[in-house]
Amino acid sequence: MAKLERYINDDFDTVVQTITNGILNTSMSASLEDSSDFHSGNCRCSVRVFERYSYMGGNRLSMSVTLFQGEDGQVQMSAITAGGSQAMFFKVNTWGEEAFLDVLQGIIDRAGW
């Protein structure tokens, strides 16, 4: 498992769309497996689960991206990857997981977040 967390000062809907479109446009095998959106008062939460094929690991892996906007308007992002290992009892490689997070890091960098 690999994790990336950030605080983002931008419009919530823009952040969700930029991340979703960016991930889906970076890999032929990337897909949005499911999503969920919640709100309560001025607070919002969006969860996106992406999946893609890892050529290095020879298997599929997933990345869950959670975006939360609290009362202060700042967006908190947490992205966690999973899968990508072929061993039964311990992880042999995490290259695919880290590479998937690198895609998200590139999207964040290009957006200036």
Summary of the structure (lengths in Angstrom):
residues: 113
radius of gyration: 14.5
end to end distance: 23.2
largest distance: 44.8
contacts: 334
relative contact order: 0.26
helix: 27%
strand: 43%
